[in-house]
Amino acid sequence: MYLNKHKKANDSIEDGVSLEAVQKQFGHSTPITTEIYAQIHELTNF
């Protein structure tokens, strides 16, 4: 079940949905919780 939450959060953010919108969608009280579910990784361009 949690794997699906991670995937949905990742997919939403990759599609350009703001972190705040994803936070509201999942009902998280803080953006930190959303970041954990989204597993946000910064991409480094070489």
N, CA, C and O atoms as a CHARMM CRD file, in Angstrom:
* protein
*
  184
    1    1 MET  N      0.82500  -1.19200   0.00000 PROA 1      0.00000
    2    1 MET  CA     0.00000   0.00000   0.00000 PROA 1      0.00000
    3    1 MET  C      0.86600   1.25300   0.00000 PROA 1      0.00000
    4    1 MET  O      0.60900   2.19100  -0.75400 PROA 1      0.00000
    5    2 TYR  N      1.89900   1.26600   0.85000 PROA 2      0.00000
    6    2 TYR  CA     2.75200   2.45200   0.90200 PROA 2      0.00000
    7    2 TYR  C      3.54600   2.62900  -0.37600 PROA 2      0.00000
    8    2 TYR  O      3.87100   3.75400  -0.75600 PROA 2      0.00000
    9    3 LEU  N      3.86300   1.52600  -1.04500 PROA 3      0.00000
   10    3 LEU  CA     4.57800   1.61800  -2.30800 PROA 3      0.00000
   11    3 LEU  C      3.76300   2.40400  -3.32400 PROA 3      0.00000
   12    3 LEU  O      4.31400   3.19700  -4.08800 PROA 3      0.00000
   13    4 ASN  N      2.45800   2.18600  -3.33500 PROA 4      0.00000
   14    4 ASN  CA     1.58800   2.93200  -4.24500 PROA 4      0.00000
   15    4 ASN  C      1.56200   4.41400  -3.90700 PROA 4      0.00000
   16    4 ASN  O      1.49900   5.25500  -4.80400 PROA 4      0.00000
   17    5 LYS  N      1.61100   4.74300  -2.61000 PROA 5      0.00000
   18    5 LYS  CA     1.65100   6.15200  -2.20400 PROA 5      0.00000
   19    5 LYS  C      2.93600   6.80500  -2.68700 PROA 5      0.00000
   20    5 LYS  O      2.91700   7.92500  -3.19600 PROA 5      0.00000
   21    6 HSD  N      4.05900   6.09700  -2.52500 PROA 6      0.00000
   22    6 HSD  CA     5.33100   6.63400  -2.99400 PROA 6      0.00000
   23    6 HSD  C      5.27400   6.87400  -4.50000 PROA 6      0.00000
   24    6 HSD  O      5.69900   7.92600  -4.97700 PROA 6      0.00000
   25    7 LYS  N      4.76100   5.92200  -5.23800 PROA 7      0.00000
   26    7 LYS  CA     4.70000   6.03600  -6.68900 PROA 7      0.00000
   27    7 LYS  C      3.79800   7.18600  -7.10300 PROA 7      0.00000
   28    7 LYS  O      4.16000   7.97000  -7.98000 PROA 7      0.00000
   29    8 LYS  N      2.64400   7.29600  -6.49200 PROA 8      0.00000
   30    8 LYS  CA     1.70200   8.36700  -6.83800 PROA 8      0.00000
   31    8 LYS  C      2.31000   9.74100  -6.54300 PROA 8      0.00000
   32    8 LYS  O      2.17600  10.66300  -7.34700 PROA 8      0.00000
   33    9 ALA  N      2.97100   9.87800  -5.40200 PROA 9      0.00000
   34    9 ALA  CA     3.60100  11.15100  -5.05500 PROA 9      0.00000
   35    9 ALA  C      4.71700  11.47100  -6.04500 PROA 9      0.00000
   36    9 ALA  O      4.81100  12.60000  -6.52600 PROA 9      0.00000
   37   10 ASN  N      5.56100  10.48800  -6.35500 PROA 10     0.00000
   38   10 ASN  CA     6.63400  10.70500  -7.32600 PROA 10     0.00000
   39   10 ASN  C      6.07900  11.09600  -8.67900 PROA 10     0.00000
   40   10 ASN  O      6.53900  12.06000  -9.29000 PROA 10     0.00000
   41   11 ASP  N      5.08400  10.34700  -9.15300 PROA 11     0.00000
   42   11 ASP  CA     4.49600  10.62600 -10.46300 PROA 11     0.00000
   43   11 ASP  C      3.88800  12.02300 -10.51200 PROA 11     0.00000
   44   11 ASP  O      4.03400  12.73600 -11.50500 PROA 11     0.00000
   45   12 SER  N      3.21100  12.40600  -9.44600 PROA 12     0.00000
   46   12 SER  CA     2.58100  13.73400  -9.41000 PROA 12     0.00000
   47   12 SER  C      3.62100  14.83400  -9.48800 PROA 12     0.00000
   48   12 SER  O      3.46100  15.78400 -10.25400 PROA 12     0.00000
   49   13 ILE  N      4.68200  14.72200  -8.70900 PROA 13     0.00000
   50   13 ILE  CA     5.71100  15.75900  -8.69800 PROA 13     0.00000
   51   13 ILE  C      6.45700  15.78600 -10.02800 PROA 13     0.00000
   52   13 ILE  O      6.77100  16.86100 -10.54000 PROA 13     0.00000
   53   14 GLU  N      6.74300  14.61200 -10.59100 PROA 14     0.00000
   54   14 GLU  CA     7.40100  14.56600 -11.89900 PROA 14     0.00000
   55   14 GLU  C      6.52900  15.17500 -12.98500 PROA 14     0.00000
   56   14 GLU  O      7.04200  15.70200 -13.97200 PROA 14     0.00000
   57   15 ASP  N      5.20300  15.10400 -12.80800 PROA 15     0.00000
   58   15 ASP  CA     4.27100  15.69200 -13.77800 PROA 15     0.00000
   59   15 ASP  C      4.08900  17.19300 -13.56400 PROA 15     0.00000
   60   15 ASP  O      3.32900  17.83700 -14.28900 PROA 15     0.00000
   61   16 GLY  N      4.78100  17.74900 -12.57600 PROA 16     0.00000
   62   16 GLY  CA     4.74100  19.19600 -12.37400 PROA 16     0.00000
   63   16 GLY  C      3.77700  19.66600 -11.30400 PROA 16     0.00000
   64   16 GLY  O      3.58200  20.87100 -11.14500 PROA 16     0.00000
   65   17 VAL  N      3.17100  18.75300 -10.56600 PROA 17     0.00000
   66   17 VAL  CA     2.27500  19.13500  -9.47700 PROA 17     0.00000
   67   17 VAL  C      3.13100  19.65000  -8.32000 PROA 17     0.00000
   68   17 VAL  O      4.14200  19.03800  -7.97400 PROA 17     0.00000
   69   18 SER  N      2.73300  20.75600  -7.73200 PROA 18     0.00000
   70   18 SER  CA     3.51900  21.34300  -6.65000 PROA 18     0.00000
   71   18 SER  C      3.50000  20.45700  -5.40500 PROA 18     0.00000
   72   18 SER  O      2.57200  19.67900  -5.18600 PROA 18     0.00000
   73   19 LEU  N      4.54300  20.59700  -4.60600 PROA 19     0.00000
   74   19 LEU  CA     4.64500  19.83800  -3.36200 PROA 19     0.00000
   75   19 LEU  C      3.45700  20.15300  -2.45100 PROA 19     0.00000
   76   19 LEU  O      2.93800  19.26500  -1.77500 PROA 19     0.00000
   77   20 GLU  N      3.03000  21.41200  -2.43200 PROA 20     0.00000
   78   20 GLU  CA     1.90200  21.81000  -1.59300 PROA 20     0.00000
   79   20 GLU  C      0.61000  21.12600  -2.04000 PROA 20     0.00000
   80   20 GLU  O     -0.19700  20.72100  -1.20300 PROA 20     0.00000
   81   21 ALA  N      0.41000  20.99500  -3.35100 PROA 21     0.00000
   82   21 ALA  CA    -0.79100  20.33200  -3.86000 PROA 21     0.00000
   83   21 ALA  C     -0.77300  18.84700  -3.51700 PROA 21     0.00000
   84   21 ALA  O     -1.80100  18.27800  -3.14900 PROA 21     0.00000
   85   22 VAL  N      0.39000  18.22300  -3.63600 PROA 22     0.00000
   86   22 VAL  CA     0.51100  16.80800  -3.27800 PROA 22     0.00000
   87   22 VAL  C      0.28900  16.63600  -1.77700 PROA 22     0.00000
   88   22 VAL  O     -0.34200  15.67300  -1.34400 PROA 22     0.00000
   89   23 GLN  N      0.80900  17.57000  -0.99200 PROA 23     0.00000
   90   23 GLN  CA     0.61500  17.53400   0.46300 PROA 23     0.00000
   91   23 GLN  C     -0.86900  17.54400   0.79800 PROA 23     0.00000
   92   23 GLN  O     -1.32000  16.75700   1.63000 PROA 23     0.00000
   93   24 LYS  N     -1.62700  18.42300   0.16500 PROA 24     0.00000
   94   24 LYS  CA    -3.06900  18.49500   0.41500 PROA 24     0.00000
   95   24 LYS  C     -3.77600  17.22500  -0.05500 PROA 24     0.00000
   96   24 LYS  O     -4.69700  16.73800   0.60100 PROA 24     0.00000
   97   25 GLN  N     -3.33600  16.69600  -1.19700 PROA 25     0.00000
   98   25 GLN  CA    -3.95300  15.50000  -1.75300 PROA 25     0.00000
   99   25 GLN  C     -3.81300  14.31500  -0.79600 PROA 25     0.00000
  100   25 GLN  O     -4.74300  13.52500  -0.63500 PROA 25     0.00000
  101   26 PHE  N     -2.64800  14.20000  -0.16400 PROA 26     0.00000
  102   26 PHE  CA    -2.40800  13.08100   0.73300 PROA 26     0.00000
  103   26 PHE  C     -2.83400  13.37900   2.16600 PROA 26     0.00000
  104   26 PHE  O     -2.85000  12.47600   3.00200 PROA 26     0.00000
  105   27 GLY  N     -3.17900  14.63300   2.46300 PROA 27     0.00000
  106   27 GLY  CA    -3.63700  14.98900   3.79500 PROA 27     0.00000
  107   27 GLY  C     -2.52700  15.07400   4.82200 PROA 27     0.00000
  108   27 GLY  O     -2.76700  14.89600   6.01600 PROA 27     0.00000
  109   28 HSD  N     -1.31300  15.34600   4.36600 PROA 28     0.00000
  110   28 HSD  CA    -0.18700  15.46100   5.29500 PROA 28     0.00000
  111   28 HSD  C     -0.22400  16.80900   5.99400 PROA 28     0.00000
  112   28 HSD  O     -0.57700  17.82100   5.39000 PROA 28     0.00000
  113   29 SER  N      0.14000  16.81700   7.26700 PROA 29     0.00000
  114   29 SER  CA     0.12000  18.06800   8.02800 PROA 29     0.00000
  115   29 SER  C      1.35600  18.91800   7.75800 PROA 29     0.00000
  116   29 SER  O      1.32600  20.13300   7.95500 PROA 29     0.00000
  117   30 THR  N      2.44200  18.29200   7.30900 PROA 30     0.00000
  118   30 THR  CA     3.65800  19.05100   7.00800 PROA 30     0.00000
  119   30 THR  C      4.22600  18.62700   5.65900 PROA 30     0.00000
  120   30 THR  O      4.03900  17.48800   5.23100 PROA 30     0.00000
  121   31 PRO  N      4.92300  19.54800   4.98800 PROA 31     0.00000
  122   31 PRO  CA     5.54300  19.19000   3.71600 PROA 31     0.00000
  123   31 PRO  C      6.66600  18.16800   3.87400 PROA 31     0.00000
  124   31 PRO  O      7.02100  17.48500   2.91400 PROA 31     0.00000
  125   32 ILE  N      7.21900  18.06100   5.06500 PROA 32     0.00000
  126   32 ILE  CA     8.29300  17.08800   5.29800 PROA 32     0.00000
  127   32 ILE  C      7.76800  15.66700   5.08600 PROA 32     0.00000
  128   32 ILE  O      8.45100  14.82800   4.49900 PROA 32     0.00000
  129   33 THR  N      6.56900  15.40700   5.56100 PROA 33     0.00000
  130   33 THR  CA     5.96700  14.09000   5.37100 PROA 33     0.00000
  131   33 THR  C      5.78000  13.80600   3.88700 PROA 33     0.00000
  132   33 THR  O      6.03800  12.69400   3.42500 PROA 33     0.00000
  133   34 THR  N      5.33600  14.80100   3.15300 PROA 34     0.00000
  134   34 THR  CA     5.13800  14.64000   1.71300 PROA 34     0.00000
  135   34 THR  C      6.45900  14.35700   1.01500 PROA 34     0.00000
  136   34 THR  O      6.51900  13.52700   0.10800 PROA 34     0.00000
  137   35 GLU  N      7.51700  15.04300   1.43400 PROA 35     0.00000
  138   35 GLU  CA     8.83100  14.81700   0.83900 PROA 35     0.00000
  139   35 GLU  C      9.29800  13.38500   1.08100 PROA 35     0.00000
  140   35 GLU  O      9.93600  12.78200   0.21800 PROA 35     0.00000
  141   36 ILE  N      8.98500  12.84900   2.23900 PROA 36     0.00000
  142   36 ILE  CA     9.35800  11.46000   2.53100 PROA 36     0.00000
  143   36 ILE  C      8.63900  10.51800   1.57000 PROA 36     0.00000
  144   36 ILE  O      9.25500   9.61300   1.00800 PROA 36     0.00000
  145   37 TYR  N      7.33700  10.72800   1.38100 PROA 37     0.00000
  146   37 TYR  CA     6.58700   9.87500   0.47500 PROA 37     0.00000
  147   37 TYR  C      7.03500  10.07000  -0.96400 PROA 37     0.00000
  148   37 TYR  O      7.09400   9.11000  -1.73300 PROA 37     0.00000
  149   38 ALA  N      7.34500  11.28600  -1.32700 PROA 38     0.00000
  150   38 ALA  CA     7.73500  11.57700  -2.70400 PROA 38     0.00000
  151   38 ALA  C      9.15800  11.12500  -2.99900 PROA 38     0.00000
  152   38 ALA  O      9.52100  10.93800  -4.16000 PROA 38     0.00000
  153   39 GLN  N      9.95900  10.94800  -1.96500 PROA 39     0.00000
  154   39 GLN  CA    11.35200  10.56000  -2.13700 PROA 39     0.00000
  155   39 GLN  C     12.02900  11.45800  -3.16700 PROA 39     0.00000
  156   39 GLN  O     12.58300  10.99500  -4.16300 PROA 39     0.00000
  157   40 ILE  N     11.96400  12.74900  -2.89300 PROA 40     0.00000
  158   40 ILE  CA    12.50000  13.73100  -3.83000 PROA 40     0.00000
  159   40 ILE  C     14.01700  13.62800  -3.88600 PROA 40     0.00000
  160   40 ILE  O     14.70000  13.65000  -2.86200 PROA 40     0.00000
  161   41 HSD  N     14.51600  13.51700  -5.08900 PROA 41     0.00000
  162   41 HSD  CA    15.95600  13.49000  -5.30900 PROA 41     0.00000
  163   41 HSD  C     16.29500  14.59000  -6.30200 PROA 41     0.00000
  164   41 HSD  O     15.65500  14.71800  -7.34600 PROA 41     0.00000
  165   42 GLU  N     17.29100  15.36900  -5.97400 PROA 42     0.00000
  166   42 GLU  CA    17.71700  16.39300  -6.91000 PROA 42     0.00000
  167   42 GLU  C     18.56000  15.74000  -8.00100 PROA 42     0.00000
  168   42 GLU  O     19.42900  14.91000  -7.73300 PROA 42     0.00000
  169   43 LEU  N     18.28500  16.12800  -9.20100 PROA 43     0.00000
  170   43 LEU  CA    19.06800  15.60400 -10.32300 PROA 43     0.00000
  171   43 LEU  C     20.28000  16.49200 -10.53100 PROA 43     0.00000
  172   43 LEU  O     20.17700  17.71800 -10.52600 PROA 43     0.00000
  173   44 THR  N     21.39300  15.87800 -10.70900 PROA 44     0.00000
  174   44 THR  CA    22.62700  16.62400 -10.96300 PROA 44     0.00000
  175   44 THR  C     23.00000  16.46800 -12.41300 PROA 44     0.00000
  176   44 THR  O     23.16500  15.35100 -12.90400 PROA 44     0.00000
  177   45 ASN  N     23.13200  17.57800 -13.09800 PROA 45     0.00000
  178   45 ASN  CA    23.55900  17.54400 -14.49900 PROA 45     0.00000
  179   45 ASN  C     25.07200  17.65700 -14.56200 PROA 45     0.00000
  180   45 ASN  O     25.67000  18.57600 -14.00200 PROA 45     0.00000
  181   46 PHE  N     25.65600  16.73000 -15.23500 PROA 46     0.00000
  182   46 PHE  CA    27.10900  16.76600 -15.38300 PROA 46     0.00000
  183   46 PHE  C     27.47400  17.36300 -16.71300 PROA 46     0.00000
  184   46 PHE  O     28.65700  17.48200 -17.03200 PROA 46     0.00000
